Amino acid sequence: LRNLKRLSVQGHLSAWSGSMTMQLHANTLKNLDRLEQLDLSDNNIWGLPPTTLCKTPILRSLNLTRNNIVEVSEIGLTDNNNLEDSSEDGECQLLHLKVLDLSYNKISSFLPRDLSLAPGIRELNLRGNRISVLADQSLTGLWSLSSLDLASNQLAAVPPTFFAQANNLQK
């Protein structure tokens, strides 16, 4: 499987009302260093271990639609400065990740540095969550972001400086 470029695992576990969940181990994606697209949608996933995605350095697209993710920080793309075994050189950045789909989860907030390990994201889909809080600096470091979907959330207000650093945002 070393040459695998696309992987889709959809267990449709959300239909089981939470009684069945998919849990990934930190080494689940080990030796998949050529993986470019990963689709883990509809699996009743609650989060990913912090170093799981570090094993996929050229990942371009990650789909986690229709799971049970409550916080963006639970998918392992937040720099918490103490990741062990993140990669051979101690760095764990997904510089090639361009598309992240977190739509239809249970995410309640989007905070600064939630996606600090993936600064090259161009498309971020947070549609259909429970987001009620957006911090002023939530988009800090996402310099390439050109598409942001926050539709069908529970936003009461958007901070006045929320889009201040979103210079490339087109839609």
Solvent accessible surface area in square Angstrom, and as a share of the most:
residue,aa,sasa,rsa
1,L,167,0.83
2,R,146,0.53
3,N,104,0.53
4,L,49,0.24
5,K,108,0.46
6,R,170,0.62
7,L,48,0.24
8,S,71,0.46
9,V,55,0.32
10,Q,74,0.33
11,G,35,0.34
12,H,103,0.46
13,L,22,0.11
14,S,56,0.36
15,A,87,0.68
16,W,142,0.50
17,S,108,0.70
18,G,38,0.37
19,S,89,0.57
20,M,89,0.40
21,T,53,0.31
22,M,44,0.20
23,Q,161,0.72
24,L,19,0.10
25,H,124,0.55
26,A,29,0.22
27,N,63,0.32
28,T,67,0.39
29,L,4,0.02
30,K,110,0.47
31,N,71,0.36
32,L,15,0.07
33,D,68,0.35
34,R,126,0.46
35,L,0,0.00
36,E,46,0.21
37,Q,77,0.34
38,L,3,0.01
39,D,32,0.16
40,L,5,0.03
41,S,2,0.01
42,D,12,0.06
43,N,0,0.00
44,N,1,0.00
45,I,0,0.00
46,W,129,0.45
47,G,23,0.22
48,L,12,0.06
49,P,35,0.22
50,P,72,0.46
51,T,15,0.09
52,T,0,0.00
53,L,2,0.01
54,C,11,0.06
55,K,31,0.13
56,T,0,0.00
57,P,60,0.38
58,I,54,0.28
59,L,0,0.00
60,R,103,0.38
61,S,29,0.19
62,L,1,0.00
63,N,41,0.21
64,L,0,0.00
65,T,9,0.05
66,R,110,0.40
67,N,8,0.04
68,N,16,0.08
69,I,0,0.00
70,V,52,0.30
71,E,51,0.23
72,V,0,0.00
73,S,50,0.32
74,E,64,0.29
75,I,0,0.00
76,G,8,0.08
77,L,1,0.01
78,T,35,0.20
79,D,43,0.22
80,N,75,0.39
81,N,129,0.66
82,N,108,0.55
83,L,39,0.19
84,E,144,0.65
85,D,107,0.56
86,S,4,0.02
87,S,47,0.31
88,E,185,0.83
89,D,111,0.58
90,G,55,0.53
91,E,106,0.48
92,C,11,0.06
93,Q,75,0.33
94,L,1,0.01
95,L,97,0.48
96,H,73,0.33
97,L,0,0.00
98,K,45,0.19
99,V,49,0.28
100,L,1,0.00
101,D,30,0.15
102,L,0,0.00
103,S,4,0.03
104,Y,107,0.41
105,N,9,0.05
106,K,68,0.29
107,I,0,0.00
108,S,40,0.26
109,S,14,0.09
110,F,1,0.00
111,L,74,0.37
112,P,51,0.32
113,R,132,0.48
114,D,10,0.05
115,L,5,0.02
116,S,25,0.16
117,L,10,0.05
118,A,0,0.00
119,P,36,0.23
120,G,10,0.10
121,I,0,0.00
122,R,123,0.45
123,E,83,0.37
124,L,3,0.02
125,N,39,0.20
126,L,0,0.00
127,R,85,0.31
128,G,17,0.16
129,N,7,0.04
130,R,119,0.44
131,I,0,0.00
132,S,54,0.35
133,V,80,0.46
134,L,10,0.05
135,A,25,0.19
136,D,65,0.34
137,Q,85,0.38
138,S,3,0.02
139,L,4,0.02
140,T,57,0.33
141,G,21,0.20
142,L,6,0.03
143,W,140,0.49
144,S,41,0.26
145,L,2,0.01
146,S,28,0.18
147,S,19,0.12
148,L,19,0.09
149,D,37,0.19
150,L,31,0.15
151,A,41,0.32
152,S,79,0.51
153,N,30,0.15
154,Q,112,0.50
155,L,54,0.27
156,A,103,0.80
157,A,75,0.58
158,V,67,0.38
159,P,26,0.17
160,P,137,0.86
161,T,64,0.37
162,F,2,0.01
163,F,101,0.42
164,A,68,0.53
165,Q,62,0.28
166,A,14,0.11
167,N,127,0.65
168,N,76,0.39
169,L,47,0.24
170,Q,157,0.70
171,K,166,0.70
